[in-house]
Structures are given as structure tokens and as C-alpha cells.
Amino acid sequence: MLYFKNKEKPLRIIPHLLISLLYLLTTHSLATAIEKPFFNYEQGKYHTPISVTIECVTSDVNIYYTTNGSTPDENSYLYQGCPILVSNHASGDSVTFTGDNDPDPTDENVPLVYRSKIIKAIAINESMEKSEIATVEYVIDLVETTFNIPFDDPPATGGDKHKLDIYHPVGKSNNPVLVFYYGGAWKQGDKNMYMELGNTLAGYYSITTVIANYELSTDPWNAVHPDHIEDVAKAFKWVYENIQEYGGDQENIFLFGQSAGAHLVSLLATDTNYLNAHGLSTDVIKGVISMSGAYDLYDLVEWPNNPLGLDAAEVLQYKTLCLNAFGSWEEAQLDNASPAKFIKMNQPPFLIIGINVTDTFKDMPGFALQSQNFYSHVLALNGPAVELKLLNESDIPQQILDMDFPADYDAHYEEIYCINTVNWNSVSSQMVADYIQNIPTAPELEYPVENDLNISLTPTLSWFKCSEALYYHLMVSTDLNFGAESIIFDCQIADTTWSLSELAPNSTYYWRVKSINALGESEWSVVREFQTTGSSGINPEPVFHPEEITLNLYPNPFNGIVKIQLNGLSTAGKCQIEIYDILGKKVYQEKVDLMSGKNIYTWQPKNSPSGMYLVNVSYEKKRFMNKVMYVK
């Protein structure tokens, strides 16, 4: 009986209420008995792609998950052991969407809004009882940035127009290098406006990207030719002499410019005087990407009978522009600054990107024809390598088409903003990156070796890293031909190792791997065959056989949590788990109960540095040891 305080008579509980209370207590107990799932990587920012796995210590449950931040339930994705690849470089909307088009030299670099991948998971048993929802949020930042590096003394009038920014793929070296110069009619623009371009080309395409300023034909610099091109040459010299310190390949430097920037990079590559003044030749330029540039300046202002078909108002507009940037619209002065007048047999290769003009997709007046004429002039030499590619309106993502650009030459802006936005895989981006970077080669397999025997039932497959790969595709099958029904593992993997779950004993398996980056994927590697060891099942005799016990650690390497798996125990008992760092210092110790068969425990380092760790398991006077790599 239950009593209320200050009551003399007992309160009798009605039987059906007691039953209801017991039911509620029981169901609550059962519901909370399902442990919340956990992830092998702690949430946070990472500088390489990661392969995320989900586990639950409660047996006989299904795990369901989402990757868009929505709440998971039994209708969400069923987790079946395949890792969730989180690989997309996560820098978000740049200055493009802030409207900051001010060339003020005191402008700061506008911080990017980082995008993240949110994964949520829930465990549900056969009775539809659910665990709490587990949530992690990952940011993959593949780029290391260094801002405002001086390439020359400051301009006499002040400002940061003699500085450059570098976007370097994290953890990679000997990358191809791209030096970008922005457009803006030689009178506006700033490197700070193109942070997303740097992040796109470095983060997705593994290109060390440099974005350089130069003095403009506006206050306070009032630059006049050759001021702009001399700044461009000085910046290139600095890059050539220093880029190896930032992971770039000195022998693999490309130039990229759009609009006025396209004019400048084309002039640097064709007129040898500017690099010769710094002890360099145009031979050190691996290639030039010129997007909608001006190549023959006098053609823009010639009147009457303009060769580009420009009308009087358009010619007057260009005369004003040329007077501001080049000091004159006279033919001799403009020819001295026109790349078309310096074309030669031994110039660097060119990729010219132009606009396929329509009534709703317009370039600057005359620029589309300038691109085609320049291509024809170079091609006529029958020597320098040159390509011409045209962008169509259908190549522009709708997000860019919806932006507010001048209707008379909207395509001139849209072509470059396709790269300088979150649309990292736009046609513009692909054109640029494909000219510089390569589709990765197939990886070389490491372990198991061909026809390897007695392989563990939970083997760790490994292959050698491909420098151009962003991640990999691993496939394991019981059939040499990899028929659909024979494939037991078919997933994308962030690293160059993966531990498989328990395989069948005394069985033959085949495996292969391909490399993938933002430009495409390699062919499959060679196929390797291996055979697993004998049964790991429980011996029917209650006899302890230490030679049958195996200690496996996975994933290996790991970041957040590593699983310690002890297989093959024929009797229950107790063991001690000890973990040591590479200097022999004990960082973890715990006594645990063992069941017969397979036992799985987890270790999550607390304030431990990255490095190799030794896991030691003591059981009935026997020791089992294995190594694991912890990577933060």
C-alpha cells in the first residue's frame, strides 16, 4: 500500500491503474534500453575526406540515417555497413552573393560561410522501439589559405594592389599551379572578390591557386599601360620563385584571366619583354587560359567600318575605356598592348574560352568575335597549341542565370561567376580544370597480395595513394567477373585502407579499386584474389584454444572511435585492455567481461595526439597485440 503524507488512512490503488503504471514503467525501460548509435568520427572540421560508419552496441536493431539534417525514422536509409563518404570541400557562398564590388584597397577578405554535412541516425528494434537520435555535423575543408602576400613594394599611392593570395590543397605537394587575374575593364576588381574561385580550384581540383592584385586605372592608382602588365609580370616572378613552399610545382604553372585579366595573361605569354625584364622567358608558362578577353585593342575603336561590327556608341565607349587604361586610342599605342600583335611560333599553349552569343546570352560588344579571331591567328601559324571552347547559355547553372547582371552583356559576368560560386562543378570550372589537371590513374593494390592464403576473416585491404585522387571506389566479390549477385562490398572510400566485416571461412574473394576526382574516375585496378583462413566459429568442446583467438582493430586508421574486436573465444571470462602510445606510455586501461565467440569494445581517445598506438589484450595469461593509427 502507498500512503500520502499527513493521511491516516491508506490509499488503495485501483488494480487497473497499477497495471497501467507497471506497463508504462516497463515500456519506458525497454525503450531506453536501446542505446543511441555512434559514429566513428567525432563531429567537427576535417582537412581530408572521411568515411563515416555508424554502430550501435544494442544487438538486433536496425540503424536508419539521413544526410540532409532531417529526422530519421524507419523510412529513412537503412544502414547496411557501407561507409558514408563525406568528401565535398565545404567553403560556402563567397563575396559573389554579398554584393561587395568595391575596389577599395582597404577591403578585408570576406569570410566564407562554411557548408556542412549533417548526419542523423536512429536505432529501431523489431518492436519498433527507438533509440535517441544521434547527430553529427562535418565540415570538410580541403584548402589552406595564405592571404595578402606582398609580391612587390606597396604602390606609391598605398593599398594592397601589390599583394596576392594562395589557396593550397591541404596535405598535397607538387600540384599544378594556376595564377588568376580578374577582369573589370582594368579599372575595378580585387582578389578578395574571388575567394570561392580559389577554393573551388584548390579544394575540388587539387590545383594550387594564386589570385593576384594589380594597380587599376582608377583612384588612387590611376594606372596606365604598361603599369598593369608590369604588376602581372612581377607577381608571376614571385610565384615562380616561391610557389614550391606552398605545395606548387614550379615547372607546371598556368595563367588564367577573364576579360581584362584575359588580355593581361595573353599579353604576358605573347610579348616576351615583360618576363625577360625579370630574367624569365615565356617558356616557364605551361599554358594560358584566356576567357573572353580583348586581344586586338584597336579593333575595338576603329571607325568607320569597324571590323567587329560595332556601332558608333559602342566604339565611343571603348575609346573612353582605352584612353583611361592605355593613355590613348591611337593605333600604334593600342597595338603595343595587343596580344594579337605578338603571336609567335614558340609561345605557350592557349585555351581560349568564348561565348556562343544569342539574343539572351550576350558578351561584351565585339568580344566573342575577338576570341574567334585570336584563335584563328594562332591556329594559322600551324605551330602553337591552341584550343577554342565556347560556353552556351545551357552551360550556366540556373542559380547564376537568376542573378542580376547587365542585360546587354550578362554572359560576360555569368561565365566567371560559375566558378566563383558554390557551383564548383559548372562547365566553366570543368573547362579550366580539365586543361590543367588529369583524371587520376588506377591505384596499385598493396595488401592482400595476389593469391594470398589464410587471410583474416576481417581483413584490412590497402592500396597505394594516387596523388590526383580525391577518394576511391572499392569493390569486393566472390566472383572473378564481379557479377551483381556476387558483390559483397561496393562503396566509395576516403582513405587507402578499409577493414571488411567478417568474411566466410575457407573462401575465395576478388577485389579491385578505382581512383576518383572531380574530373572523373580511373579504370579499375588489376583484380586480386585472396583466400580466407579456416572457421572462426566456437569449438564445440569447452576447451580454450589460444591459437584460434584473433584481435582486430577497425577502422584503421581511425579518427573518433576505434573498435577492438576479439574473436574466437570458446569460454567466457575476464580480460584487461591496455593501450600504449608510441613512447610506451599507457594511455588507457580497463577490465572487461568476455563472452564466448566475438566481443567488441570501443576506445575513444581523450586529449591524445595523432600517432601509432599499441593495443594489448590480456586473457588467461595470454597476450594479444595489434597496432592502430589515430588521425585527428
C-alpha positions as CSV (number, residue, x, y, z in Angstrom):
1,M,0.0,0.0,0.0
2,L,1.0,3.6,-0.7
3,Y,0.4,6.4,1.8
4,F,0.2,10.1,1.2
5,K,1.8,12.3,3.8
6,N,-0.5,13.5,6.6
7,K,-3.1,11.0,5.7
8,E,-4.1,8.5,8.4
9,K,-5.9,6.1,6.1
10,P,-4.1,4.1,3.4
11,L,-4.9,4.9,-0.3
12,R,-5.8,1.8,-2.1
13,I,-4.6,1.8,-5.7
14,I,-7.2,0.5,-8.2
15,P,-5.8,-2.7,-9.8
16,H,-6.1,-1.5,-13.4
17,L,-4.2,1.7,-12.6
18,L,-1.5,-0.4,-11.1
19,I,-1.3,-2.5,-14.2
20,S,-1.1,0.7,-16.4
21,L,1.6,2.1,-14.2
22,L,3.6,-1.1,-14.5
23,Y,3.1,-1.1,-18.2
24,L,4.4,2.4,-18.6
25,L,7.4,1.7,-16.4
26,T,8.1,-1.5,-18.4
27,T,7.8,0.1,-21.8
28,H,9.8,3.1,-20.8
29,S,12.5,0.8,-19.5
30,L,12.5,-1.2,-22.8
31,A,12.6,1.9,-24.9
32,T,15.6,3.4,-23.2
33,A,17.4,0.1,-23.3
34,I,18.2,0.8,-27.0
35,E,21.5,2.6,-27.0
36,K,21.9,5.7,-29.2
37,P,24.0,4.9,-32.3
38,F,27.5,6.4,-32.5
39,F,29.8,7.4,-35.4
40,N,33.5,6.6,-35.9
41,Y,34.3,10.2,-36.5
42,E,33.6,13.0,-34.0
43,Q,31.8,15.9,-35.4
44,G,34.0,18.9,-36.5
45,K,36.1,20.2,-39.3
46,Y,38.4,17.8,-41.3
47,H,41.0,18.5,-43.9
48,T,40.6,15.3,-45.8
49,P,37.5,13.4,-47.0
50,I,36.3,10.9,-44.4
51,S,34.4,7.6,-44.5
52,V,31.8,7.6,-41.7
53,T,30.4,4.4,-40.2
54,I,27.6,4.0,-37.7
55,E,27.4,1.5,-34.9
56,C,25.1,0.6,-32.1
57,V,26.1,-1.5,-29.1
58,T,22.5,-2.8,-28.7
59,S,22.1,-6.0,-30.7
60,D,19.2,-7.0,-33.0
61,V,18.4,-3.4,-34.1
62,N,18.4,-1.7,-37.5
63,I,20.0,1.7,-37.9
64,Y,18.4,4.3,-40.1
65,Y,20.0,7.5,-41.1
66,T,19.7,10.8,-43.1
67,T,22.4,13.0,-44.6
68,N,20.4,16.2,-45.1
69,G,19.7,17.1,-41.4
70,S,16.2,15.7,-41.4
71,T,14.9,13.5,-38.6
72,P,15.5,9.8,-39.4
73,D,12.8,7.1,-39.0
74,E,12.1,3.6,-40.3
75,N,11.5,5.0,-43.8
76,S,15.0,6.6,-43.9
77,Y,18.1,5.0,-45.4
78,L,18.8,1.6,-43.8
79,Y,22.5,1.5,-42.7
80,Q,24.0,-1.8,-44.0
81,G,27.6,-1.3,-43.2
82,C,28.7,0.7,-46.2
83,P,30.6,3.8,-45.1
84,I,29.1,7.2,-45.8
85,L,31.6,9.2,-47.8
86,V,31.9,12.9,-46.8
87,S,34.2,14.5,-49.3
88,N,32.9,17.7,-50.7
89,H,35.0,20.7,-50.0
90,A,32.7,22.9,-47.8
91,S,33.6,26.5,-48.4
92,G,30.4,28.3,-49.0
93,D,29.0,31.4,-50.7
94,S,31.6,33.9,-51.4
95,V,31.6,37.7,-51.8
96,T,29.7,36.9,-55.0
97,F,26.5,37.0,-53.1
98,T,27.3,39.8,-50.7
99,G,27.3,42.4,-53.5
100,D,30.7,43.8,-52.4
101,N,32.1,45.0,-55.7
102,D,34.1,47.9,-54.1
103,P,37.7,48.1,-55.2
104,D,38.7,50.0,-52.1
105,P,42.2,48.9,-51.2
106,T,41.3,48.7,-47.5
107,D,38.8,45.9,-48.1
108,E,39.3,42.8,-46.0
109,N,39.0,39.3,-47.3
110,V,35.3,38.4,-46.9
111,P,35.0,35.3,-44.8
112,L,33.2,32.4,-46.4
113,V,30.1,30.7,-44.9
114,Y,31.0,27.1,-44.5
115,R,28.6,24.4,-45.6
116,S,28.4,21.2,-43.6
117,K,27.2,17.7,-43.9
118,I,24.7,16.7,-41.1
119,I,24.2,13.0,-40.5
120,K,21.5,11.8,-38.1
121,A,20.9,8.2,-37.1
122,I,18.4,6.2,-35.0
123,A,18.3,2.5,-33.9
124,I,15.0,0.7,-34.1
125,N,14.2,-2.9,-33.0
126,E,11.6,-5.4,-34.2
127,S,9.1,-4.0,-31.8
128,M,9.6,-0.5,-33.4
129,E,11.1,0.8,-30.2
130,K,13.5,3.5,-30.9
131,S,16.7,4.9,-29.5
132,E,17.5,8.6,-29.1
133,I,18.7,10.3,-32.3
134,A,22.4,10.6,-32.8
135,T,23.6,13.7,-34.7
136,V,27.0,14.7,-36.1
137,E,28.0,17.7,-38.3
138,Y,31.1,17.6,-40.5
139,V,32.9,20.3,-42.4
140,I,35.4,19.2,-45.0
141,D,37.9,22.0,-45.6
142,L,40.5,20.8,-48.1
143,V,42.2,24.2,-48.6
144,E,44.9,26.0,-46.7
145,T,44.9,29.7,-47.4
146,T,47.6,32.4,-47.1
147,F,46.4,35.9,-47.7
148,N,48.0,39.2,-48.6
149,I,51.5,38.1,-49.6
150,P,53.5,41.1,-51.0
151,F,55.0,40.4,-54.4
152,D,56.4,43.9,-54.7
153,D,56.8,47.1,-52.6
154,P,53.5,48.8,-51.9
155,P,52.2,51.2,-54.6
156,A,53.3,54.7,-54.1
157,T,49.7,55.7,-53.5
158,G,49.1,52.9,-51.0
159,G,46.7,50.0,-50.9
160,D,47.2,46.3,-51.3
161,K,47.4,46.1,-55.1
162,H,50.8,44.5,-54.9
163,K,49.6,41.5,-52.9
164,L,48.4,38.0,-53.7
165,D,46.5,35.2,-52.1
166,I,47.3,31.5,-52.3
167,Y,44.9,28.6,-52.0
168,H,46.8,25.4,-51.4
169,P,45.3,21.8,-51.3
170,V,45.9,20.5,-47.8
171,G,48.4,17.7,-47.5
172,K,49.4,17.7,-51.2
173,S,52.6,18.7,-52.9
174,N,53.9,19.2,-56.5
175,N,50.4,20.4,-57.5
176,P,49.9,22.2,-60.8
177,V,49.7,25.9,-60.2
178,L,47.1,28.4,-61.6
179,V,47.7,32.2,-61.4
180,F,44.4,34.1,-61.8
181,Y,43.9,37.7,-62.8
182,Y,40.4,39.2,-62.6
183,G,38.7,41.4,-65.1
184,G,36.9,44.8,-64.6
185,A,37.9,46.9,-67.6
186,W,41.3,47.5,-66.0
187,K,39.7,49.9,-63.5
188,Q,37.8,47.8,-60.9
189,G,38.1,44.4,-59.2
190,D,40.0,42.9,-56.3
191,K,41.4,39.5,-55.3
192,N,39.1,39.5,-52.3
193,M,36.1,39.0,-54.7
194,Y,37.3,35.7,-55.9
195,M,37.8,33.6,-52.8
196,E,35.3,31.0,-54.0
197,L,37.2,30.6,-57.2
198,G,40.4,29.9,-55.2
199,N,38.6,27.4,-53.0
200,T,36.9,25.7,-56.0
201,L,40.1,25.1,-58.0
202,A,42.2,24.1,-54.9
203,G,39.6,22.2,-53.0
204,Y,37.9,20.2,-55.7
205,Y,40.6,20.0,-58.4
206,S,43.8,20.0,-56.3
207,I,45.3,23.0,-58.1
208,T,47.4,25.4,-56.1
209,T,45.7,28.6,-57.0
210,V,47.1,32.1,-56.8
211,I,44.9,35.2,-57.1
212,A,46.9,38.4,-57.6
213,N,46.0,42.1,-57.5
214,Y,47.3,44.7,-59.8
215,E,47.1,48.5,-60.0
216,L,43.9,49.8,-61.6
217,S,43.1,52.7,-63.8
218,T,41.1,54.4,-61.2
219,D,41.8,56.4,-58.0
220,P,44.1,56.2,-56.1
221,W,46.4,54.4,-58.6
222,N,45.3,55.8,-62.0
223,A,47.4,53.1,-63.6
224,V,48.1,53.5,-67.4
225,H,49.7,50.8,-69.6
226,P,52.2,49.3,-69.0
227,D,51.5,49.6,-65.3
228,H,49.0,46.7,-65.2
229,I,51.1,44.3,-67.1
230,E,54.2,45.1,-65.2
231,D,52.4,44.2,-62.0
232,V,51.3,41.0,-63.6
233,A,54.9,40.1,-64.5
234,K,56.2,40.9,-61.0
235,A,53.5,38.7,-59.4
236,F,54.4,35.9,-61.8
237,K,58.1,36.2,-61.0
238,W,57.2,35.9,-57.3
239,V,55.1,32.8,-57.9
240,Y,57.8,31.2,-60.0
241,E,60.4,31.7,-57.3
242,N,58.3,30.8,-54.2
243,I,55.4,28.6,-55.1
244,Q,57.2,25.4,-54.1
245,E,57.0,26.5,-50.5
246,Y,53.2,26.3,-50.9
247,G,53.0,22.9,-52.5
248,G,53.1,24.1,-56.1
249,D,55.2,22.7,-58.9
250,Q,57.4,25.4,-60.3
251,E,57.5,23.6,-63.7
252,N,53.8,23.4,-64.0
253,I,52.4,27.0,-63.8
254,F,49.4,28.1,-65.8
255,L,47.9,31.5,-66.3
256,F,44.2,32.2,-66.2
257,G,42.4,35.5,-66.8
258,Q,38.9,36.7,-67.6
259,S,38.0,39.9,-69.5
260,A,40.7,42.5,-68.8
261,G,42.5,39.7,-66.9
262,A,42.4,37.6,-70.1
263,H,44.0,40.4,-72.0
264,L,46.8,40.7,-69.4
265,V,47.7,37.0,-69.2
266,S,47.6,36.7,-73.0
267,L,50.0,39.7,-73.3
268,L,52.4,38.3,-70.7
269,A,52.5,35.0,-72.7
270,T,53.0,36.6,-76.1
271,D,55.2,39.6,-75.6
272,T,58.4,38.3,-74.2
273,N,59.7,41.7,-72.9
274,Y,57.8,41.7,-69.6
275,L,59.2,38.4,-68.3
276,N,62.6,39.0,-69.9
277,A,62.8,42.1,-67.7
278,H,62.8,39.8,-64.7
279,G,65.2,37.2,-66.0
280,L,62.5,34.8,-67.2
281,S,61.2,33.6,-70.5
282,T,57.7,32.7,-71.6
283,D,58.9,29.1,-71.7
284,V,58.2,28.8,-68.0
285,I,54.4,29.3,-68.7
286,K,52.9,25.8,-69.0
287,G,49.7,27.1,-70.6
288,V,47.3,30.0,-70.8
289,I,43.5,30.0,-70.2
290,S,42.0,33.2,-71.6
291,M,38.3,33.7,-71.1
292,S,36.5,36.4,-73.1
293,G,39.5,38.7,-73.4
294,A,40.4,41.7,-75.7
295,Y,43.2,40.6,-78.0
296,D,43.4,43.3,-80.7
297,L,42.6,46.6,-78.9
298,Y,42.5,48.8,-82.0
299,D,39.7,46.7,-83.5
300,L,37.5,47.9,-80.6
301,V,37.9,51.6,-81.5
302,E,38.5,51.7,-85.3
303,W,36.0,54.0,-87.0
304,P,34.4,54.0,-89.5
305,N,34.0,50.5,-90.9
306,N,34.6,48.8,-87.5
307,P,36.0,45.3,-88.2
308,L,33.9,43.8,-85.3
309,G,30.7,45.4,-86.5
310,L,30.4,47.8,-83.5
311,D,28.2,50.8,-83.8
312,A,29.2,54.4,-83.0
313,A,28.1,54.3,-79.4
314,E,30.0,51.1,-78.7
315,V,33.1,52.5,-80.3
316,L,32.9,55.7,-78.2
317,Q,32.5,53.6,-75.1
318,Y,35.7,51.7,-75.9
319,K,37.6,54.9,-76.8
320,T,36.8,56.2,-73.4
321,L,38.0,53.0,-71.8
322,C,41.2,52.8,-73.8
323,L,42.0,56.5,-73.0
324,N,41.7,55.7,-69.3
325,A,43.7,52.4,-69.3
326,F,46.2,52.9,-72.2
327,G,46.5,56.7,-72.4
328,S,45.3,56.8,-76.0
329,W,43.1,55.2,-78.6
330,E,45.7,55.7,-81.3
331,E,46.5,52.6,-83.3
332,A,50.3,52.5,-82.5
333,Q,49.7,52.8,-78.8
334,L,47.0,50.1,-78.7
335,D,48.9,47.7,-81.0
336,N,51.8,47.9,-78.5
337,A,49.5,46.4,-75.8
338,S,47.6,43.9,-78.0
339,P,48.4,40.2,-77.6
340,A,47.3,39.5,-81.3
341,K,50.3,41.6,-82.4
342,F,52.9,39.4,-80.7
343,I,51.8,35.9,-81.7
344,K,54.8,33.7,-82.4
345,M,55.7,30.1,-83.1
346,N,57.2,29.3,-79.7
347,Q,54.6,30.8,-77.4
348,P,52.9,28.8,-74.6
349,P,49.8,26.7,-75.4
350,F,46.4,28.5,-75.2
351,L,42.9,27.6,-74.2
352,I,40.6,30.3,-75.4
353,I,37.1,30.3,-73.9
354,G,34.5,32.4,-75.6
355,I,30.7,32.9,-75.6
356,N,28.3,31.4,-78.1
357,V,26.3,34.6,-78.3
358,T,22.5,34.6,-78.6
359,D,19.8,37.2,-78.1
360,T,19.6,36.2,-74.4
361,F,23.2,35.3,-73.8
362,K,25.5,38.2,-74.7
363,D,29.1,39.0,-74.3
364,M,30.7,42.4,-74.2
365,P,30.3,44.0,-77.7
366,G,32.9,42.5,-80.1
367,F,34.5,40.2,-77.5
368,A,33.1,37.0,-78.9
369,L,34.5,37.8,-82.3
370,Q,37.8,38.8,-80.8
371,S,38.1,35.3,-79.2
372,Q,37.4,33.6,-82.5
373,N,39.8,35.9,-84.4
374,F,42.6,35.4,-81.9
375,Y,42.1,31.6,-82.1
376,S,42.3,31.8,-85.9
377,H,45.5,33.9,-85.9
378,V,47.3,31.5,-83.5
379,L,46.0,28.5,-85.5
380,A,47.3,29.9,-88.8
381,L,50.9,29.6,-87.5
382,N,50.4,25.8,-87.5
383,G,52.7,25.6,-84.5
384,P,51.5,26.8,-81.1
385,A,49.0,24.5,-79.4
386,V,45.6,26.3,-79.2
387,E,42.1,25.3,-78.4
388,L,38.8,27.2,-78.6
389,K,35.8,26.3,-76.4
390,L,32.5,28.1,-76.4
391,L,30.1,28.4,-73.5
392,N,26.4,28.1,-74.2
393,E,23.6,29.5,-72.1
394,S,22.6,25.9,-71.2
395,D,26.0,25.5,-69.6
396,I,25.2,28.2,-67.0
397,P,23.5,27.0,-63.7
398,Q,20.1,28.4,-63.1
399,Q,21.4,30.0,-59.8
400,I,23.7,32.2,-61.9
401,L,21.2,32.9,-64.6
402,D,18.9,34.2,-61.9
403,M,21.4,36.8,-60.7
404,D,21.1,40.4,-61.7
405,F,23.7,41.3,-64.3
406,P,23.6,43.9,-67.1
407,A,21.3,42.5,-69.8
408,D,23.5,43.8,-72.6
409,Y,26.4,41.6,-71.7
410,D,25.1,39.2,-69.0
411,A,27.1,36.2,-70.3
412,H,30.3,38.1,-69.7
413,Y,29.7,38.0,-66.0
414,E,28.0,34.6,-65.8
415,E,30.9,32.7,-67.3
416,I,33.3,33.6,-64.4
417,Y,30.7,33.6,-61.7
418,C,30.0,30.0,-62.5
419,I,33.5,29.3,-61.0
420,N,33.3,31.9,-58.3
421,T,30.2,30.4,-56.5
422,V,29.2,27.2,-54.8
423,N,28.6,25.7,-58.3
424,W,32.1,24.1,-58.2
425,N,31.3,21.6,-61.0
426,S,30.0,24.0,-63.6
427,V,31.0,23.8,-67.2
428,S,33.3,26.8,-66.7
429,S,35.1,25.1,-63.8
430,Q,35.4,21.9,-65.8
431,M,36.9,23.6,-68.8
432,V,39.5,25.3,-66.7
433,A,40.4,22.3,-64.5
434,D,40.4,19.8,-67.4
435,Y,43.1,21.9,-69.1
436,I,45.3,21.7,-66.1
437,Q,44.6,18.6,-64.1
438,N,44.2,15.0,-65.1
439,I,41.7,12.2,-64.4
440,P,43.5,10.0,-61.8
441,T,45.3,6.8,-62.7
442,A,44.2,3.5,-61.3
443,P,45.7,2.8,-57.9
444,E,48.2,0.0,-57.3
445,L,47.0,-2.6,-54.8
446,E,49.1,-3.4,-51.7
447,Y,47.5,-6.0,-49.5
448,P,46.5,-8.8,-49.7
449,V,48.9,-9.8,-52.4
450,E,47.8,-11.9,-55.3
451,N,46.6,-15.4,-54.3
452,D,47.3,-14.7,-50.7
453,L,46.2,-17.6,-48.4
454,N,45.0,-17.7,-44.8
455,I,43.8,-14.1,-44.8
456,S,41.9,-13.0,-41.7
457,L,38.1,-13.1,-41.7
458,T,38.1,-9.4,-41.0
459,P,41.0,-8.3,-43.4
460,T,42.2,-4.7,-43.9
461,L,42.6,-4.1,-47.6
462,S,45.1,-1.5,-48.6
463,W,46.3,0.2,-51.8
464,F,48.8,2.9,-52.7
465,K,47.7,6.6,-52.8
466,C,47.2,8.2,-56.1
467,S,48.3,11.9,-56.0
468,E,45.4,13.1,-58.2
469,A,42.7,11.1,-56.4
470,L,40.2,12.7,-54.1
471,Y,38.7,9.4,-52.9
472,Y,38.4,5.8,-54.1
473,H,35.9,3.1,-55.0
474,L,36.4,-0.3,-53.5
475,M,34.6,-3.4,-54.8
476,V,34.9,-7.0,-53.3
477,S,33.2,-10.0,-54.9
478,T,33.1,-13.8,-54.7
479,D,33.2,-13.9,-58.5
480,L,36.1,-13.0,-60.7
481,N,33.7,-11.3,-63.1
482,F,32.1,-9.2,-60.3
483,G,28.6,-10.3,-61.2
484,A,25.9,-8.2,-59.4
485,E,24.8,-11.0,-57.1
486,S,28.4,-11.9,-56.1
487,I,29.4,-8.4,-54.9
488,I,29.7,-8.2,-51.1
489,F,31.2,-4.7,-50.8
490,D,30.7,-1.8,-53.2
491,C,31.5,1.6,-51.6
492,Q,33.4,4.8,-52.0
493,I,36.3,5.1,-49.5
494,A,38.1,8.3,-48.4
495,D,41.4,6.7,-47.5
496,T,43.6,3.9,-48.9
497,T,42.6,1.2,-46.4
498,W,39.4,-0.4,-45.4
499,S,38.6,-3.2,-43.0
500,L,35.9,-5.6,-44.1
501,S,33.4,-7.2,-41.7
502,E,33.6,-10.9,-41.1
503,L,34.0,-12.9,-44.3
504,A,33.2,-16.6,-44.8
505,P,36.0,-19.0,-43.8
506,N,37.9,-21.0,-46.4
507,S,36.5,-18.9,-49.2
508,T,38.0,-17.1,-52.2
509,Y,37.4,-13.4,-52.8
510,Y,38.3,-10.9,-55.5
511,W,38.9,-7.2,-55.1
512,R,39.6,-4.1,-57.1
513,V,39.8,-0.3,-56.7
514,K,39.5,2.8,-58.8
515,S,40.6,6.4,-58.2
516,I,38.1,9.3,-58.4
517,N,38.5,13.1,-58.5
518,A,36.3,16.0,-59.6
519,L,37.1,15.4,-63.3
520,G,36.2,11.7,-63.4
521,E,37.4,8.3,-62.4
522,S,40.2,5.9,-63.5
523,E,39.9,2.5,-64.9
524,W,39.7,-0.3,-62.4
525,S,42.9,-1.5,-60.9
526,V,44.1,-5.1,-61.6
527,V,41.9,-7.7,-59.8
528,R,43.5,-9.5,-56.9
529,E,42.4,-12.8,-55.4
530,F,42.8,-14.0,-51.8
531,Q,41.5,-16.9,-49.7
532,T,40.4,-16.6,-46.1
533,T,41.5,-18.8,-43.2
534,G,39.6,-21.6,-41.6
535,S,36.5,-21.3,-39.4
536,S,36.4,-18.9,-36.6
537,G,33.3,-20.4,-35.0
538,I,33.2,-21.7,-31.4
539,N,34.8,-25.0,-30.8
540,P,32.1,-27.4,-29.6
541,E,34.4,-28.6,-26.9
542,P,34.6,-26.3,-23.9
543,V,38.4,-26.1,-24.3
544,F,40.4,-22.9,-24.6
545,H,42.4,-22.7,-27.8
546,P,44.5,-19.5,-27.7
547,E,45.8,-20.1,-31.3
548,E,42.2,-19.5,-32.6
549,I,41.8,-16.1,-31.0
550,T,42.3,-13.0,-33.2
551,L,42.5,-9.4,-32.2
552,N,41.2,-6.9,-34.9
553,L,41.1,-3.1,-34.8
554,Y,39.0,-1.1,-37.2
555,P,38.7,1.3,-38.8
556,N,42.4,1.6,-39.1
557,P,43.5,4.4,-39.3
558,F,40.6,5.9,-37.2
559,N,39.6,9.4,-36.0
560,G,36.9,9.4,-33.4
561,I,36.3,5.8,-32.2
562,V,38.2,2.6,-32.9
563,K,36.5,-0.8,-32.4
564,I,38.5,-3.5,-30.5
565,Q,37.3,-6.9,-31.7
566,L,38.4,-10.2,-30.0
567,N,37.2,-13.2,-32.0
568,G,37.3,-17.0,-31.3
569,L,36.8,-17.2,-27.5
570,S,35.4,-20.6,-26.6
571,T,34.7,-19.7,-23.0
572,A,33.5,-16.6,-21.1
573,G,35.9,-14.8,-18.8
574,K,37.6,-11.6,-18.0
575,C,40.3,-9.7,-19.8
576,Q,42.3,-6.5,-19.4
577,I,42.6,-4.0,-22.3
578,E,45.7,-1.7,-22.2
579,I,46.6,0.9,-24.8
580,Y,50.1,2.4,-25.1
581,D,51.4,5.3,-27.2
582,I,54.5,5.1,-29.4
583,L,56.7,6.0,-26.4
584,G,55.4,3.2,-24.3
585,K,53.2,5.3,-22.1
586,K,50.0,3.7,-21.0
587,V,47.1,6.0,-22.1
588,Y,44.1,3.6,-21.4
589,Q,43.3,0.6,-19.2
590,E,40.1,-1.3,-18.5
591,K,39.0,-4.7,-17.2
592,V,36.1,-6.1,-19.2
593,D,33.9,-9.2,-19.2
594,L,34.2,-11.6,-22.2
595,M,31.6,-13.8,-23.8
596,S,32.3,-16.8,-25.9
597,G,32.6,-16.1,-29.6
598,K,33.0,-12.5,-30.7
599,N,33.5,-9.5,-28.4
600,I,33.6,-5.8,-29.5
601,Y,34.7,-2.9,-27.4
602,T,35.3,0.7,-28.3
603,W,38.0,3.2,-27.4
604,Q,37.7,7.0,-27.9
605,P,40.9,8.9,-27.2
606,K,40.7,11.8,-24.8
607,N,43.3,14.5,-25.4
608,S,45.6,12.1,-27.1
609,P,47.7,13.2,-30.1
610,S,47.7,11.7,-33.5
611,G,50.0,8.7,-33.9
612,M,50.5,5.0,-33.7
613,Y,49.1,3.1,-30.6
614,L,49.6,-0.4,-29.4
615,V,46.5,-2.3,-28.1
616,N,47.3,-5.1,-25.7
617,V,44.6,-7.5,-24.5
618,S,45.5,-9.9,-21.7
619,Y,43.3,-13.1,-21.3
620,E,44.2,-16.2,-19.2
621,K,47.9,-15.5,-19.1
622,K,47.9,-14.9,-22.9
623,R,48.6,-11.6,-24.6
624,F,47.2,-10.4,-28.0
625,M,48.6,-7.2,-29.5
626,N,47.9,-5.1,-32.5
627,K,48.6,-1.6,-33.8
628,V,46.3,1.2,-34.8
629,M,46.8,4.6,-36.2
630,Y,44.9,7.6,-34.7
631,V,44.5,10.6,-37.0
632,K,42.8,13.7,-35.7
